[in-house]
Amino acid sequence: MIYTMDYNGHSSTEYGVIFNDYPSFSGAKKQYTTSAIAGMVGELVGKDTGVSNLEISCVFSVVNDNFFENIRAIKKWLYGPGKLKFSDMDDTFYRVLKINYGEIEREMRYFGTFTVTFTCIPYEYRDDGNAEWPMICSNPYSTCKPIYRINGEGMCTLAVNGKSVKAQVGQNLTIDSEKMICYRNDGTLANVQMQGDYEDLWLPNGSCDISVSSGFDLSIIPQWGYAV
């Protein structure tokens, strides 16, 4: 079976890309504050400050009569942030933040190779986590950072696992707890309409209790998946 890649809905087969090998994964390491103390062997490890980005490197082989024209088409395809899937990932994907290209090694007139490195959020998202759910009672996967969509009018309280935020809703408001922004359906930013911490809206693995003030409708895009 041919190994393939999909980026933003287009397959590597559309561009004549052949994989020399499976992609390599690096990064996605826990980061901590450290401090050295005179006379002490080693360093003290302090607060967990997050996880570094994940880097996925792919070596592409390209065979085409119009070699550089094909390379330009590939670079146009692999441009900007997007959704990255591989053929051995049936129901998950990565979110790409940026893309870097290595040097093109042209071995023959119609054949060459080059490396593409995708810098991704260190999380493997499930496809079903992109769906909009009327309610969620449990998260069977790693800690996730949902998108909450509220419809109604007035001051609303959104409570998640005993913690809550307040938001002034004018017909509709979307709270993206991963990007830490609020906006309306027309794309207008509305960050000042929310009072509280986005982290309080994250869902750990296990059962969860989510509610919204009476008179408001809530739907949830869980964005769940697996920590890497």
C-alpha positions as CSV (number, residue, x, y, z in Angstrom):
1,M,0.0,0.0,0.0
2,I,1.4,3.4,-0.9
3,Y,2.0,5.8,2.0
4,T,0.4,9.1,1.5
5,M,-0.2,12.5,3.2
6,D,-3.2,14.8,3.1
7,Y,-2.9,18.6,3.8
8,N,-6.0,20.8,3.9
9,G,-8.0,18.2,2.0
10,H,-5.5,17.5,-0.8
11,S,-3.5,14.3,-1.1
12,S,0.2,14.0,-1.9
13,T,-0.7,11.8,-4.8
14,E,-2.2,14.8,-6.6
15,Y,1.2,16.3,-6.7
16,G,3.2,13.2,-7.6
17,V,4.9,13.2,-4.2
18,I,6.6,9.9,-3.1
19,F,7.7,9.2,0.5
20,N,11.2,7.9,0.8
21,D,10.5,6.8,4.4
22,Y,8.0,7.3,7.2
23,P,7.9,10.8,8.7
24,S,10.1,11.5,11.7
25,F,8.7,13.1,14.9
26,S,10.6,15.3,17.3
27,G,10.0,17.9,20.0
28,A,6.8,17.9,22.0
29,K,8.8,17.8,25.2
30,K,7.8,19.0,28.7
31,Q,9.4,22.3,29.6
32,Y,10.3,23.3,33.2
33,T,11.9,26.2,35.0
34,T,15.3,25.2,36.4
35,S,17.7,26.9,38.8
36,A,21.3,26.2,39.8
37,I,22.5,26.4,43.4
38,A,26.1,26.8,44.2
39,G,27.7,23.6,45.6
40,M,24.7,21.5,44.4
41,V,25.1,18.8,41.8
42,G,22.6,19.3,39.1
43,E,19.8,21.9,39.0
44,L,16.5,22.2,40.8
45,V,13.5,21.5,38.5
46,G,10.6,23.9,39.1
47,K,7.3,24.8,37.5
48,D,6.0,23.0,34.5
49,T,5.8,25.7,31.8
50,G,4.2,23.7,29.0
51,V,5.1,21.5,26.1
52,S,7.3,22.4,23.1
53,N,5.9,22.3,19.6
54,L,5.9,19.0,17.7
55,E,8.0,18.9,14.5
56,I,7.2,16.4,11.8
57,S,9.8,16.0,9.0
58,C,9.0,14.3,5.7
59,V,11.4,13.5,2.8
60,F,9.7,13.9,-0.5
61,S,10.7,12.4,-3.8
62,V,9.4,14.1,-6.9
63,V,9.4,12.7,-10.4
64,N,8.0,15.1,-13.1
65,D,9.0,16.2,-16.6
66,N,8.4,19.8,-15.4
67,F,10.3,19.4,-12.2
68,F,10.5,23.0,-10.9
69,E,7.0,23.7,-12.0
70,N,5.9,20.8,-9.9
71,I,7.9,22.0,-6.9
72,R,6.2,25.4,-7.1
73,A,2.8,23.7,-7.1
74,I,3.8,21.7,-4.0
75,K,4.9,24.8,-2.2
76,K,1.7,26.5,-3.1
77,W,-0.2,23.5,-1.7
78,L,1.9,23.4,1.5
79,Y,1.4,27.0,2.5
80,G,0.3,28.4,5.8
81,P,-1.4,26.8,8.8
82,G,-3.6,23.8,8.1
83,K,-4.7,20.2,8.9
84,L,-2.2,17.4,8.3
85,K,-3.1,13.7,8.1
86,F,-1.1,10.6,7.1
87,S,-2.6,7.5,5.5
88,D,-1.9,5.4,8.6
89,M,-4.0,7.8,10.7
90,D,-7.6,6.7,10.2
91,D,-9.3,9.2,12.5
92,T,-6.8,11.7,13.8
93,F,-4.8,14.7,12.4
94,Y,-2.3,17.4,13.4
95,R,-2.8,21.2,13.3
96,V,0.2,22.8,11.5
97,L,1.4,26.2,12.7
98,K,4.2,26.7,10.1
99,I,6.1,24.9,7.3
100,N,9.8,25.0,6.5
101,Y,11.5,23.6,3.4
102,G,14.9,22.0,3.1
103,E,17.3,22.2,0.1
104,I,16.2,20.6,-3.1
105,E,18.6,17.8,-4.1
106,R,18.1,17.3,-7.8
107,E,19.7,14.0,-8.7
108,M,18.4,13.7,-12.3
109,R,16.7,16.0,-14.7
110,Y,13.2,14.8,-13.8
111,F,13.9,13.5,-10.2
112,G,14.8,15.2,-6.9
113,T,14.2,15.1,-3.2
114,F,13.6,17.7,-0.5
115,T,12.6,17.8,3.1
116,V,9.5,19.5,4.5
117,T,9.2,20.1,8.2
118,F,5.8,20.8,9.7
119,T,5.7,22.6,13.1
120,C,2.5,21.5,14.9
121,I,0.6,21.9,18.1
122,P,1.8,19.0,20.3
123,Y,-1.6,17.2,20.2
124,E,-3.1,14.6,18.0
125,Y,-6.7,15.6,17.3
126,R,-9.5,13.2,16.6
127,D,-11.8,13.8,13.7
128,D,-14.9,13.4,15.8
129,G,-13.6,16.2,18.1
130,N,-14.3,18.6,15.3
131,A,-18.0,17.9,15.4
132,E,-20.5,20.1,17.3
133,W,-22.1,18.3,20.3
134,P,-25.2,19.5,22.2
135,M,-23.6,18.3,25.4
136,I,-20.6,16.3,26.7
137,C,-20.7,14.2,29.8
138,S,-17.3,12.7,29.6
139,N,-13.9,13.1,27.9
140,P,-12.4,9.6,27.1
141,Y,-9.2,11.0,25.8
142,S,-6.4,13.4,27.0
143,T,-7.1,16.8,28.4
144,C,-8.8,18.9,25.7
145,K,-9.5,22.6,25.1
146,P,-13.1,22.9,23.7
147,I,-14.9,25.6,21.7
148,Y,-18.1,26.6,23.4
149,R,-20.9,28.2,21.4
150,I,-23.6,30.1,23.3
151,N,-26.8,31.6,21.9
152,G,-29.0,33.9,23.8
153,E,-29.2,37.5,25.1
154,G,-27.7,39.0,28.3
155,M,-25.2,37.9,31.0
156,C,-24.5,34.2,31.0
157,T,-22.6,31.9,33.3
158,L,-20.8,28.9,31.8
159,A,-19.9,26.3,34.4
160,V,-17.4,23.5,33.8
161,N,-16.5,21.0,36.5
162,G,-17.3,23.4,39.4
163,K,-15.5,26.4,37.8
164,S,-17.2,29.1,35.9
165,V,-16.8,32.1,33.6
166,K,-19.3,34.9,32.9
167,A,-20.0,36.3,29.4
168,Q,-22.1,39.0,28.0
169,V,-23.9,37.3,25.1
170,G,-25.5,39.5,22.3
171,Q,-27.4,36.8,20.4
172,N,-24.3,34.6,20.0
173,L,-20.8,34.2,21.4
174,T,-18.1,31.6,20.7
175,I,-15.5,30.9,23.4
176,D,-12.4,29.2,22.0
177,S,-10.5,27.9,25.1
178,E,-7.5,26.7,23.1
179,K,-6.8,30.0,21.2
180,M,-8.1,31.9,24.3
181,I,-10.4,34.2,22.3
182,C,-14.0,35.1,22.1
183,Y,-15.8,36.1,18.9
184,R,-19.2,36.4,17.3
185,N,-20.6,34.5,14.3
186,D,-19.5,37.2,11.9
187,G,-15.9,36.9,13.2
188,T,-15.9,40.1,15.3
189,L,-13.6,39.7,18.3
190,A,-15.4,39.9,21.7
191,N,-12.7,39.1,24.2
192,V,-13.9,41.8,26.6
193,Q,-17.3,40.1,26.9
194,M,-15.9,37.3,29.0
195,Q,-14.9,37.4,32.6
196,G,-12.8,34.4,33.9
197,D,-10.0,32.1,33.0
198,Y,-10.0,30.1,29.7
199,E,-8.1,27.3,31.5
200,D,-11.1,26.7,33.7
201,L,-13.0,25.6,30.6
202,W,-10.6,22.8,29.7
203,L,-11.8,19.2,30.1
204,P,-9.5,16.6,31.7
205,N,-9.9,12.9,31.0
206,G,-13.0,11.4,32.6
207,S,-16.5,12.5,33.5
208,C,-17.4,16.2,33.2
209,D,-20.2,18.5,34.4
210,I,-21.1,21.3,32.0
211,S,-24.0,23.8,32.4
212,V,-25.1,27.2,31.1
213,S,-27.5,29.8,32.6
214,S,-31.2,29.3,32.0
215,G,-32.4,30.9,28.8
216,F,-29.2,30.2,26.8
217,D,-28.4,27.4,24.4
218,L,-25.0,25.8,24.4
219,S,-23.1,23.5,22.0
220,I,-19.6,22.2,22.3
221,I,-16.8,21.4,19.8
222,P,-14.6,19.3,22.1
223,Q,-11.4,19.3,20.0
224,W,-10.3,16.2,21.9
225,G,-7.6,13.7,21.1
226,Y,-4.2,12.5,22.4
227,A,-1.3,14.3,24.0
228,V,2.0,13.6,22.2
